[in-house]
Protein backbone atom coordinates (compact mmCIF):
# COMPACT_ATOMS: atom_id res chain seq x y z
CA UNK A 1 0.00 0.00 0.00
CA UNK A 2 2.82 2.39 0.77
CA UNK A 3 4.20 2.28 -2.78
CA UNK A 4 0.77 3.21 -4.17
CA UNK A 5 0.68 6.25 -1.91
CA UNK A 6 4.17 7.36 -2.97
CA UNK A 7 3.28 6.83 -6.64
CA UNK A 8 0.08 8.84 -6.24
CA UNK A 9 2.00 11.70 -4.61
CA UNK A 10 4.47 11.67 -7.51
CA UNK A 11 1.59 11.76 -9.97
CA UNK A 12 -0.13 14.60 -8.13
CA UNK A 13 3.12 16.59 -8.17
CA UNK A 14 3.52 15.80 -11.86
CA UNK A 15 -0.06 16.62 -12.80
CA UNK A 16 -0.83 19.54 -10.52
CA UNK A 17 2.46 21.37 -10.39
CA UNK A 18 4.07 20.60 -13.73
CA UNK A 19 1.13 20.24 -16.09
CA UNK A 20 -1.69 22.34 -14.62
CA UNK A 21 0.59 24.82 -12.84
CA UNK A 22 2.66 25.32 -15.96
CA UNK A 23 -0.46 26.09 -17.95
CA UNK A 24 -1.66 28.62 -15.38
CA UNK A 25 1.73 30.34 -15.41
CA UNK A 26 1.58 30.88 -19.16
CA UNK A 27 -2.00 32.20 -19.28
CA UNK A 28 -1.00 35.78 -18.30
CA UNK A 29 1.65 35.75 -21.01
CA UNK A 30 -0.92 34.93 -23.65
CA UNK A 31 -3.46 37.39 -22.22
CA UNK A 32 -0.97 40.26 -22.26
CA UNK A 33 0.05 39.30 -25.75
CA UNK A 34 2.59 36.80 -26.89
CA UNK A 35 4.17 39.51 -29.02
CA UNK A 36 5.38 41.27 -25.86
CA UNK A 37 7.16 38.11 -24.76
CA UNK A 38 9.24 35.82 -26.90
CA UNK A 39 7.81 32.63 -25.44
CA UNK A 40 10.03 30.53 -27.68
CA UNK A 41 13.04 31.99 -25.91
CA UNK A 42 12.05 30.30 -22.64
CA UNK A 43 10.28 27.16 -23.83
CA UNK A 44 11.50 25.01 -26.65
CA UNK A 45 10.44 21.62 -27.90
CA UNK A 46 12.24 19.24 -30.21
CA UNK A 47 9.22 19.04 -32.53
CA UNK A 48 8.61 22.32 -34.43
CA UNK A 49 4.83 21.74 -34.53
CA UNK A 50 4.70 21.87 -30.73
CA UNK A 51 6.85 24.98 -30.72
CA UNK A 52 4.62 26.76 -33.22
CA UNK A 53 1.36 25.82 -31.47
CA UNK A 54 2.05 26.70 -27.87
CA UNK A 55 -1.61 27.53 -27.16
CA UNK A 56 -2.63 24.00 -28.18
CA UNK A 57 0.16 22.65 -26.00
CA UNK A 58 -1.37 24.50 -23.05
CA UNK A 59 -4.74 22.84 -23.61
CA UNK A 60 -3.14 19.42 -24.02
CA UNK A 61 -1.03 19.91 -20.90
CA UNK A 62 -4.05 20.95 -18.88
CA UNK A 63 -5.99 17.85 -19.99
CA UNK A 64 -3.08 15.53 -19.21
CA UNK A 65 -2.67 17.16 -15.83
CA UNK A 66 -6.33 16.83 -14.90
CA UNK A 67 -6.49 13.17 -15.95
CA UNK A 68 -3.22 12.45 -14.12
CA UNK A 69 -4.51 14.01 -10.89
CA UNK A 70 -7.81 12.10 -11.16
CA UNK A 71 -5.89 8.83 -11.61
CA UNK A 72 -3.63 9.68 -8.68
CA UNK A 73 -6.60 10.36 -6.42
CA UNK A 74 -8.15 7.02 -7.45
CA UNK A 75 -4.85 5.29 -6.72
CA UNK A 76 -4.60 7.05 -3.34
CA UNK A 77 -8.10 5.80 -2.46
CA UNK A 78 -7.10 2.25 -3.49
CA UNK A 79 -9.52 2.06 -6.42
CA UNK A 80 -8.86 -0.29 -9.32
CA UNK A 81 -9.89 2.35 -11.87
CA UNK A 82 -7.26 4.66 -10.37
CA UNK A 83 -4.64 1.95 -10.79
CA UNK A 84 -5.53 1.37 -14.44
CA UNK A 85 -5.81 5.08 -15.25
CA UNK A 86 -2.46 5.75 -13.58
CA UNK A 87 -0.75 2.98 -15.55
CA UNK A 88 -2.24 4.31 -18.80
CA UNK A 89 -1.03 7.84 -17.95
CA UNK A 90 2.48 6.64 -17.18
CA UNK A 91 2.78 4.53 -20.32
CA UNK A 92 1.50 7.34 -22.57
CA UNK A 93 3.92 9.76 -20.93
CA UNK A 94 6.79 7.34 -21.54
CA UNK A 95 5.84 7.16 -25.22
CA UNK A 96 5.47 10.92 -25.67
CA UNK A 97 8.29 12.23 -23.48
CA UNK A 98 10.91 12.01 -26.22
CA UNK A 99 8.91 14.39 -28.42
CA UNK A 100 8.69 16.95 -25.64
CA UNK A 101 12.38 17.47 -24.97
CA UNK A 102 13.73 19.09 -22.84
CA UNK A 103 10.62 19.21 -20.61
CA UNK A 104 10.03 15.52 -21.32
CA UNK A 105 13.05 14.57 -19.20
CA UNK A 106 11.27 15.57 -15.99
CA UNK A 107 8.04 14.01 -17.26
CA UNK A 108 9.91 10.77 -17.81
CA UNK A 109 11.55 10.77 -14.40
CA UNK A 110 8.26 11.27 -12.57
CA UNK A 111 6.13 8.98 -14.76
CA UNK A 112 8.67 6.14 -14.87
CA UNK A 113 9.22 6.32 -11.11
CA UNK A 114 5.48 6.19 -10.46
CA UNK A 115 5.04 3.29 -12.89
CA UNK A 116 7.83 1.28 -11.27
CA UNK A 117 6.30 1.83 -7.82
CA UNK A 118 2.82 0.86 -9.04
CA UNK A 119 4.00 -2.32 -10.76
CA UNK A 120 6.26 -3.45 -7.90
CA UNK A 121 3.41 -2.96 -5.43
CA UNK A 122 0.85 -4.73 -7.64
CA UNK A 123 2.97 -7.75 -8.55
CA UNK A 124 5.11 -7.89 -5.41
CA UNK A 125 7.26 -11.03 -5.19
CA UNK A 126 5.32 -13.03 -7.79
CA UNK A 127 7.51 -14.96 -10.17
CA UNK A 128 6.93 -15.44 -13.86
CA UNK A 129 7.06 -19.22 -13.53
CA UNK A 130 6.48 -20.86 -10.15
MMTF fields as JSON, N, C-alpha, C and O atoms, coordinates in Angstrom:
{
  "mmtfVersion": "1.0.0",
  "mmtfProducer": "UNKNOWN",
  "numBonds": 519,
  "numAtoms": 520,
  "numGroups": 130,
  "numChains": 1,
  "numModels": 1,
  "chainsPerModel": [1],
  "groupsPerChain": [130],
  "chainIdList": ["A"],
  "bondAtomList": [4, 2, 8, 6, 12, 10, 16, 14, 20, 18, 24, 22, 28, 26, 32, 30, 36, 34, 40, 38, 44, 42, 48, 46, 52, 50, 56, 54, 60, 58, 64, 62, 68, 66, 72, 70, 76, 74, 80, 78, 84, 82, 88, 86, 92, 90, 96, 94, 100, 98, 104, 102, 108, 106, 112, 110, 116, 114, 120, 118, 124, 122, 128, 126, 132, 130, 136, 134, 140, 138, 144, 142, 148, 146, 152, 150, 156, 154, 160, 158, 164, 162, 168, 166, 172, 170, 176, 174, 180, 178, 184, 182, 188, 186, 192, 190, 196, 194, 200, 198, 204, 202, 208, 206, 212, 210, 216, 214, 220, 218, 224, 222, 228, 226, 232, 230, 236, 234, 240, 238, 244, 242, 248, 246, 252, 250, 256, 254, 260, 258, 264, 262, 268, 266, 272, 270, 276, 274, 280, 278, 284, 282, 288, 286, 292, 290, 296, 294, 300, 298, 304, 302, 308, 306, 312, 310, 316, 314, 320, 318, 324, 322, 328, 326, 332, 330, 336, 334, 340, 338, 344, 342, 348, 346, 352, 350, 356, 354, 360, 358, 364, 362, 368, 366, 372, 370, 376, 374, 380, 378, 384, 382, 388, 386, 392, 390, 396, 394, 400, 398, 404, 402, 408, 406, 412, 410, 416, 414, 420, 418, 424, 422, 428, 426, 432, 430, 436, 434, 440, 438, 444, 442, 448, 446, 452, 450, 456, 454, 460, 458, 464, 462, 468, 466, 472, 470, 476, 474, 480, 478, 484, 482, 488, 486, 492, 490, 496, 494, 500, 498, 504, 502, 508, 506, 512, 510, 516, 514],
  "bondOrderList": [1, 1, 1, 1, 1, 1, 1, 1, 1, 1, 1, 1, 1, 1, 1, 1, 1, 1, 1, 1, 1, 1, 1, 1, 1, 1, 1, 1, 1, 1, 1, 1, 1, 1, 1, 1, 1, 1, 1, 1, 1, 1, 1, 1, 1, 1, 1, 1, 1, 1, 1, 1, 1, 1, 1, 1, 1, 1, 1, 1, 1, 1, 1, 1, 1, 1, 1, 1, 1, 1, 1, 1, 1, 1, 1, 1, 1, 1, 1, 1, 1, 1, 1, 1, 1, 1, 1, 1, 1, 1, 1, 1, 1, 1, 1, 1, 1, 1, 1, 1, 1, 1, 1, 1, 1, 1, 1, 1, 1, 1, 1, 1, 1, 1, 1, 1, 1, 1, 1, 1, 1, 1, 1, 1, 1, 1, 1, 1, 1],
  "groupList": [{"groupName": "UNK", "atomNameList": ["N", "CA", "C", "O"], "elementList": ["N", "C", "C", "O"], "formalChargeList": [0, 0, 0, 0], "bondAtomList": [1, 0, 2, 1, 3, 2], "bondOrderList": [1, 1, 2], "singleLetterCode": "X", "chemCompType": "L-PEPTIDE LINKING"}],
  "groupTypeList": [0, 0, 0, 0, 0, 0, 0, 0, 0, 0, 0, 0, 0, 0, 0, 0, 0, 0, 0, 0, 0, 0, 0, 0, 0, 0, 0, 0, 0, 0, 0, 0, 0, 0, 0, 0, 0, 0, 0, 0, 0, 0, 0, 0, 0, 0, 0, 0, 0, 0, 0, 0, 0, 0, 0, 0, 0, 0, 0, 0, 0, 0, 0, 0, 0, 0, 0, 0, 0, 0, 0, 0, 0, 0, 0, 0, 0, 0, 0, 0, 0, 0, 0, 0, 0, 0, 0, 0, 0, 0, 0, 0, 0, 0, 0, 0, 0, 0, 0, 0, 0, 0, 0, 0, 0, 0, 0, 0, 0, 0, 0, 0, 0, 0, 0, 0, 0, 0, 0, 0, 0, 0, 0, 0, 0, 0, 0, 0, 0, 0],
  "groupIdList": [1, 2, 3, 4, 5, 6, 7, 8, 9, 10, 11, 12, 13, 14, 15, 16, 17, 18, 19, 20, 21, 22, 23, 24, 25, 26, 27, 28, 29, 30, 31, 32, 33, 34, 35, 36, 37, 38, 39, 40, 41, 42, 43, 44, 45, 46, 47, 48, 49, 50, 51, 52, 53, 54, 55, 56, 57, 58, 59, 60, 61, 62, 63, 64, 65, 66, 67, 68, 69, 70, 71, 72, 73, 74, 75, 76, 77, 78, 79, 80, 81, 82, 83, 84, 85, 86, 87, 88, 89, 90, 91, 92, 93, 94, 95, 96, 97, 98, 99, 100, 101, 102, 103, 104, 105, 106, 107, 108, 109, 110, 111, 112, 113, 114, 115, 116, 117, 118, 119, 120, 121, 122, 123, 124, 125, 126, 127, 128, 129, 130],
  "secStructList": [7, 2, 2, 2, 2, 2, 2, 2, 2, 2, 2, 2, 0, 0, 0, 0, 0, 0, 0, 0, 2, 2, 2, 2, 2, 2, 2, 2, 2, 2, 2, 2, 7, 6, 6, 6, 1, 7, 2, 2, 2, 2, 7, 7, 7, 1, 1, 2, 2, 2, 2, 2, 6, 2, 2, 2, 2, 2, 2, 2, 2, 2, 2, 2, 2, 2, 2, 2, 2, 2, 2, 2, 2, 2, 2, 2, 6, 6, 7, 2, 2, 2, 2, 2, 2, 2, 2, 2, 2, 2, 2, 2, 2, 2, 2, 2, 4, 4, 4, 4, 6, 6, 2, 2, 2, 2, 2, 2, 2, 2, 2, 2, 2, 2, 2, 2, 2, 2, 2, 2, 2, 2, 2, 6, 6, 7, 7, 1, 7, 7],
  "xCoordList": [0.822, 0.0, 0.859, 0.485, 1.98, 2.821, 3.35, 3.446, 3.689, 4.204, 3.133, 3.445, 1.865, 0.775, 0.649, 0.428, 0.792, 0.682, 1.807, 1.574, 3.03, 4.167, 3.973, 4.227, 3.525, 3.281, 2.198, 2.314, 1.152, 0.084, 0.566, 0.147, 1.431, 1.999, 2.855, 2.779, 3.669, 4.471, 3.586, 3.895, 2.491, 1.59, 0.84, 0.563, 0.513, -0.133, 0.851, 0.479, 2.087, 3.115, 3.277, 3.335, 3.348, 3.522, 2.331, 2.507, 1.137, -0.055, -0.398, -0.664, -0.392, -0.833, 0.221, -0.086, 1.443, 2.465, 3.043, 3.151, 3.414, 4.07, 3.082, 3.275, 2.047, 1.13, 0.149, 0.138, -0.665, -1.692, -1.052, -1.429, -0.088, 0.59, 1.327, 1.311, 1.973, 2.664, 1.718, 2.048, 0.54, -0.465, -0.956, -1.106, -1.205, -1.663, -0.606, -0.944, 0.651, 1.726, 1.831, 2.242, 1.467, 1.578, 0.336, 0.387, -0.768, -2.0, -1.815, -2.238, -1.205, -1.0, -0.148, -0.361, 0.807, 1.651, 0.814, 0.975, -0.082, -0.915, -1.988, -2.393, -2.454, -3.461, -2.857, -3.504, -1.634, -0.97, -0.506, -0.264, -0.39, 0.046, 1.376, 2.377, 1.368, 2.587, 3.637, 4.82, 3.195, 4.166, 5.052, 6.159, 4.574, 5.384, 6.461, 7.489, 6.215, 7.158, 7.555, 6.709, 8.809, 9.242, 9.195, 10.191, 8.023, 7.808, 8.743, 9.114, 9.123, 10.026, 11.433, 12.232, 11.728, 13.042, 13.148, 14.232, 12.038, 12.049, 11.636, 12.103, 10.768, 10.276, 10.591, 10.25, 11.226, 11.504, 11.234, 11.483, 10.723, 10.443, 11.177, 11.46, 11.478, 12.239, 11.415, 11.978, 10.099, 9.217, 8.731, 8.11, 9.003, 8.606, 7.099, 6.678, 6.29, 4.834, 4.422, 3.577, 5.014, 4.701, 5.147, 4.45, 6.296, 6.845, 5.96, 5.769, 5.429, 4.617, 3.185, 2.497, 2.735, 1.359, 1.334, 0.781, 1.933, 2.053, 0.691, 0.52, -0.283, -1.607, -2.28, -2.968, -2.084, -2.63, -1.894, -2.483, -0.62, 0.164, -0.365, -0.38, -0.797, -1.373, -2.639, -2.827, -3.495, -4.74, -4.428, -5.011, -3.513, -3.138, -2.523, -2.843, -1.651, -1.027, -2.039, -1.94, -3.008, -4.053, -4.871, -5.175, -5.226, -5.986, -5.183, -5.704, -3.932, -3.084, -2.966, -3.027, -2.799, -2.665, -3.915, -3.824, -5.071, -6.327, -6.532, -6.886, -6.31, -6.485, -5.464, -5.781, -4.252, -3.217, -3.584, -3.396, -4.106, -4.51, -5.706, -5.763, -6.655, -7.811, -7.337, -7.786, -6.441, -5.895, -5.138, -5.226, -4.4, -3.634, -4.562, -4.286, -5.643, -6.603, -7.247, -7.423, -7.6, -8.147, -7.159, -7.54, -5.896, -4.853, -4.678, -4.504, -4.721, -4.596, -5.728, -5.519, -6.933, -8.099, -8.214, -9.208, -7.178, -7.1, -8.227, -8.825, -8.506, -9.523, -8.846, -7.798, -9.439, -8.863, -8.846, -7.896, -9.876, -9.888, -8.742, -8.18, -8.394, -7.262, -5.949, -5.059, -5.829, -4.635, -4.492, -3.417, -5.573, -5.531, -5.296, -4.486, -5.989, -5.811, -4.392, -3.819, -3.836, -2.464, -1.451, -0.492, -1.659, -0.753, -0.852, 0.168, -2.063, -2.239, -1.527, -0.834, -1.697, -1.031, 0.482, 1.14, 1.028, 2.478, 3.012, 4.052, 2.321, 2.776, 2.693, 3.603, 1.621, 1.497, 2.584, 3.161, 2.859, 3.921, 5.267, 6.07, 5.525, 6.787, 6.907, 8.0, 5.804, 5.841, 6.021, 6.676, 5.448, 5.475, 6.617, 6.88, 7.298, 8.289, 9.446, 10.033, 9.782, 10.914, 10.583, 11.489, 9.296, 8.909, 8.839, 8.755, 8.873, 8.687, 9.976, 9.938, 11.106, 12.375, 12.524, 12.111, 13.087, 13.731, 12.783, 13.162, 11.552, 10.618, 10.271, 9.919, 10.364, 10.034, 10.949, 10.584, 12.127, 13.048, 12.428, 12.423, 11.905, 11.271, 9.984, 9.676, 9.231, 8.037, 8.409, 7.744, 9.47, 9.914, 10.355, 10.032, 11.082, 11.55, 10.367, 10.331, 9.408, 8.256, 7.347, 6.93, 7.036, 6.128, 6.754, 6.081, 8.021, 8.675, 8.82, 8.657, 9.123, 9.217, 7.878, 7.802, 6.815, 5.479, 5.087, 4.513, 5.388, 5.043, 5.791, 5.207, 7.052, 7.831, 7.25, 7.118, 6.903, 6.304, 4.965, 4.692, 4.135, 2.819, 2.983, 2.327, 3.848, 4.004, 4.657, 4.273, 5.635, 6.257, 5.293, 5.349, 4.406, 3.406, 2.359, 1.961, 1.916, 0.854, 1.322, 0.622, 2.5, 2.972, 3.791, 3.883, 4.381, 5.11, 6.224, 7.065, 6.216, 7.256, 6.835, 7.485, 5.77, 5.32, 6.369, 7.012, 6.542, 7.508, 6.791, 5.594, 7.523, 6.927, 6.492, 5.371, 7.373, 7.061, 7.324, 8.425, 6.326, 6.475, 7.2, 7.415],
  "yCoordList": [-1.2, 0.0, 1.254, 2.26, 1.209, 2.39, 2.856, 4.057, 1.914, 2.279, 2.958, 3.854, 2.546, 3.207, 4.661, 5.553, 4.89, 6.253, 7.129, 8.272, 6.597, 7.363, 7.649, 8.763, 6.644, 6.829, 7.88, 8.701, 7.854, 8.84, 10.246, 11.205, 10.386, 11.701, 12.191, 13.36, 11.301, 11.675, 12.12, 13.089, 11.409, 11.755, 13.059, 13.812, 13.329, 14.604, 15.75, 16.794, 15.566, 16.587, 16.81, 17.947, 15.72, 15.802, 16.496, 17.41, 16.074, 16.624, 18.029, 18.903, 18.246, 19.542, 20.627, 21.724, 20.33, 21.371, 21.564, 22.692, 20.464, 20.604, 20.894, 21.839, 20.109, 20.241, 21.402, 22.356, 21.313, 22.336, 23.662, 24.721, 23.602, 24.822, 25.518, 26.745, 24.741, 25.325, 26.033, 27.08, 25.458, 26.095, 27.403, 28.403, 27.394, 28.618, 29.714, 30.896, 29.343, 30.338, 31.013, 32.17, 30.308, 30.883, 31.652, 32.378, 31.507, 32.197, 33.721, 34.369, 34.328, 35.784, 36.233, 37.312, 35.406, 35.752, 35.861, 36.795, 34.899, 34.933, 36.017, 36.562, 36.336, 37.392, 38.767, 39.627, 38.978, 40.262, 40.404, 41.506, 39.283, 39.299, 38.602, 39.0, 37.575, 36.801, 37.608, 37.269, 38.692, 39.512, 40.316, 40.71, 40.559, 41.266, 40.377, 40.858, 39.081, 38.108, 37.163, 36.736, 36.839, 35.821, 34.484, 34.033, 33.864, 32.625, 31.521, 30.651, 31.55, 30.527, 30.65, 29.718, 31.808, 31.991, 31.163, 30.69, 30.986, 30.296, 28.841, 28.012, 28.52, 27.163, 26.685, 27.344, 25.563, 25.011, 23.516, 22.832, 23.03, 21.623, 21.115, 21.873, 19.843, 19.244, 19.174, 19.172, 19.118, 19.036, 20.458, 21.103, 20.948, 22.32, 22.571, 23.683, 21.557, 21.742, 22.146, 23.024, 21.512, 21.866, 23.292, 24.044, 23.647, 24.984, 26.058, 27.127, 25.776, 26.762, 26.854, 27.838, 25.864, 25.82, 25.735, 24.797, 26.718, 26.701, 26.764, 26.177, 27.466, 27.534, 26.157, 25.821, 25.36, 24.004, 23.124, 22.225, 23.387, 22.647, 22.925, 22.034, 24.161, 24.496, 23.693, 23.167, 23.601, 22.839, 21.367, 20.736, 20.818, 19.418, 19.169, 18.176, 20.058, 19.906, 19.956, 19.208, 20.84, 20.948, 19.653, 19.166, 19.098, 17.849, 16.698, 15.931, 16.577, 15.529, 15.69, 14.714, 16.918, 17.164, 16.793, 16.191, 17.141, 16.827, 15.314, 14.785, 14.625, 13.169, 12.495, 11.512, 13.022, 12.449, 12.608, 11.685, 13.775, 14.007, 13.138, 12.615, 12.972, 12.098, 10.664, 10.005, 10.172, 8.827, 8.687, 7.656, 9.716, 9.675, 9.643, 8.949, 10.381, 10.357, 8.978, 8.457, 8.383, 7.022, 6.021, 5.111, 6.175, 5.29, 5.494, 4.524, 6.735, 7.046, 6.398, 5.921, 6.383, 5.797, 4.291, 3.672, 3.71, 2.254, 1.74, 0.7, 2.467, 2.061, 1.437, 1.907, 0.395, -0.286, 0.618, 0.57, 1.439, 2.35, 3.352, 3.751, 3.757, 4.663, 3.998, 4.636, 2.706, 1.947, 1.869, 2.13, 1.511, 1.367, 2.721, 2.818, 3.758, 5.084, 5.601, 6.243, 5.329, 5.752, 5.026, 5.633, 3.742, 2.984, 3.506, 3.668, 3.769, 4.312, 5.657, 5.903, 6.527, 7.836, 7.694, 8.384, 6.81, 6.641, 6.088, 6.536, 5.132, 4.535, 5.554, 5.634, 6.318, 7.344, 8.402, 8.861, 8.783, 9.761, 9.219, 9.953, 7.941, 7.345, 7.369, 7.572, 7.166, 7.165, 8.568, 8.74, 9.567, 10.922, 11.782, 12.846, 11.354, 12.23, 12.58, 13.653, 11.719, 12.013, 13.107, 13.754, 13.326, 14.385, 15.743, 16.779, 15.731, 16.953, 17.446, 18.176, 17.061, 17.471, 18.984, 19.593, 19.597, 19.093, 18.856, 18.194, 19.387, 19.21, 17.746, 17.363, 16.931, 15.516, 14.739, 13.66, 15.267, 14.573, 14.476, 13.405, 15.591, 15.569, 14.759, 14.055, 14.849, 14.011, 12.541, 11.773, 12.161, 10.766, 10.305, 9.194, 11.14, 10.767, 10.514, 9.5, 11.421, 11.269, 10.117, 9.318, 10.024, 8.977, 7.59, 6.652, 7.45, 6.137, 5.707, 4.53, 6.65, 6.322, 5.856, 4.861, 6.585, 6.191, 4.827, 4.008, 4.573, 3.286, 2.136, 1.083, 2.327, 1.281, 1.004, -0.157, 2.037, 1.834, 1.106, 0.2, 1.493, 0.861, -0.622, -1.47, -0.932, -2.319, -3.186, -4.343, -2.644, -3.449, -3.696, -4.747, -2.738, -2.959, -3.972, -4.848, -3.859, -4.731, -6.18, -7.097, -6.38, -7.748, -8.298, -9.515, -7.442, -7.892, -8.881, -8.63, -10.009, -11.027, -12.161, -13.206, -11.966, -13.026, -13.301, -12.382, -14.556, -14.958, -15.248, -15.533, -15.175, -15.439, -16.906, -17.21, -17.79, -19.224, -19.73, -19.575, -20.326, -20.861, -22.192, -22.789],
  "zCoordList": [0.0, 0.0, 0.0, -0.603, 0.654, 0.773, -0.586, -0.838, -1.453, -2.776, -3.617, -4.402, -3.465, -4.174, -3.728, -4.548, -2.437, -1.905, -2.439, -2.833, -2.454, -2.971, -4.457, -4.915, -5.207, -6.638, -6.872, -7.781, -6.059, -6.241, -5.909, -6.557, -4.919, -4.608, -5.774, -6.152, -6.344, -7.515, -8.671, -9.364, -8.873, -9.968, -9.703, -10.637, -8.454, -8.131, -8.34, -8.875, -7.928, -8.171, -9.669, -10.137, -10.408, -11.857, -12.505, -13.311, -12.164, -12.797, -12.349, -13.173, -11.041, -10.523, -10.701, -11.168, -10.338, -10.391, -11.787, -12.269, -12.434, -13.733, -14.853, -15.619, -14.956, -16.09, -15.882, -16.659, -14.838, -14.616, -14.197, -14.699, -13.281, -12.837, -13.96, -14.053, -14.815, -15.959, -16.906, -17.464, -17.083, -17.948, -17.34, -18.043, -16.04, -15.384, -15.416, -15.487, -15.365, -15.41, -16.768, -16.855, -17.82, -19.163, -19.604, -20.597, -18.893, -19.283, -19.276, -20.234, -18.245, -18.298, -19.482, -20.036, -19.863, -21.006, -22.269, -23.054, -22.459, -23.655, -23.574, -24.601, -22.359, -22.216, -22.471, -23.069, -22.026, -22.262, -23.702, -24.192, -24.353, -25.751, -25.897, -25.302, -26.683, -26.889, -27.635, -27.614, -28.303, -29.019, -28.065, -28.433, -26.848, -25.858, -25.263, -24.786, -25.297, -24.761, -25.878, -26.664, -25.951, -26.902, -26.169, -25.604, -26.189, -25.438, -25.899, -25.111, -27.157, -27.682, -27.12, -27.209, -26.541, -25.911, -24.633, -24.29, -23.931, -22.643, -22.739, -21.959, -23.683, -23.834, -25.239, -26.221, -25.326, -26.647, -26.627, -25.634, -27.738, -27.896, -29.121, -30.049, -29.117, -30.209, -31.498, -32.593, -31.375, -32.534, -32.867, -32.023, -34.071, -34.426, -34.341, -34.024, -34.619, -34.532, -33.12, -32.947, -32.114, -30.729, -30.433, -29.752, -30.945, -30.716, -31.343, -30.763, -32.51, -33.221, -32.703, -32.973, -31.976, -31.475, -29.958, -29.384, -29.322, -27.867, -27.179, -26.111, -27.767, -27.156, -27.133, -26.169, -28.187, -28.182, -27.176, -26.576, -27.003, -26.002, -24.593, -23.744, -24.352, -23.048, -22.779, -21.681, -23.77, -23.611, -23.382, -22.5, -24.171, -24.016, -22.643, -21.989, -22.208, -20.904, -19.771, -18.799, -19.907, -18.883, -18.82, -17.732, -19.977, -19.992, -19.391, -18.581, -19.781, -19.212, -17.697, -16.95, -17.265, -15.83, -15.052, -13.982, -15.571, -14.897, -14.819, -13.765, -15.934, -15.946, -15.023, -14.352, -14.993, -14.119, -12.647, -11.855, -12.28, -10.888, -10.524, -9.411, -11.427, -11.163, -10.945, -10.007, -11.791, -11.614, -10.301, -9.634, -9.935, -8.683, -7.472, -6.494, -7.536, -6.425, -6.322, -5.221, -7.464, -7.445, -6.897, -6.161, -7.244, -6.722, -5.222, -4.485, -4.765, -3.337, -2.544, -1.428, -3.131, -2.461, -2.675, -2.294, -3.293, -3.491, -4.391, -4.115, -5.454, -6.418, -7.635, -8.078, -8.162, -9.319, -10.55, -11.332, -10.734, -11.87, -11.773, -12.794, -10.568, -10.371, -10.744, -11.308, -10.426, -10.794, -12.308, -12.848, -12.99, -14.445, -15.117, -16.039, -14.67, -15.249, -15.027, -15.907, -13.875, -13.584, -14.46, -14.936, -14.671, -15.546, -16.982, -17.652, -17.454, -18.801, -18.929, -19.916, -17.932, -17.951, -18.015, -18.792, -17.21, -17.175, -18.489, -18.973, -19.061, -20.321, -21.466, -22.291, -21.516, -22.565, -22.401, -23.387, -21.178, -20.929, -21.37, -21.945, -21.108, -21.54, -23.06, -23.591, -23.76, -25.22, -25.789, -26.817, -25.135, -25.671, -25.153, -25.714, -24.106, -23.482, -24.408, -24.269, -25.332, -26.218, -27.223, -27.748, -27.499, -28.421, -27.73, -28.389, -26.416, -25.642, -25.007, -24.017, -25.558, -24.975, -25.035, -26.022, -24.035, -22.838, -21.661, -20.695, -21.723, -20.612, -20.381, -19.265, -21.417, -21.315, -20.389, -19.923, -20.114, -19.199, -17.812, -17.205, -17.308, -15.986, -16.014, -15.053, -17.1, -17.256, -17.143, -16.448, -17.827, -17.811, -16.441, -16.022, -15.747, -14.404, -13.478, -12.781, -13.468, -12.569, -12.996, -12.157, -14.289, -14.762, -14.624, -14.198, -14.975, -14.866, -13.411, -13.09, -12.541, -11.108, -10.567, -9.846, -10.92, -10.461, -11.025, -10.308, -12.291, -12.894, -12.226, -11.97, -11.947, -11.266, -9.887, -9.499, -9.146, -7.821, -7.921, -7.133, -8.875, -9.043, -9.375, -8.771, -10.324, -10.757, -9.683, -9.509, -8.963, -7.905, -6.753, -6.113, -6.48, -5.434, -5.899, -5.131, -7.14, -7.639, -7.747, -7.318, -8.319, -8.548, -7.392, -7.234, -6.59, -5.409, -5.731, -6.595, -5.024, -5.189, -6.126, -6.162, -6.872, -7.791, -8.832, -9.338, -9.151, -10.167, -11.475, -11.489, -12.559, -13.862, -13.939, -14.346, -13.551, -13.527, -12.114, -11.585, -11.518, -10.153, -10.166, -9.111]
}
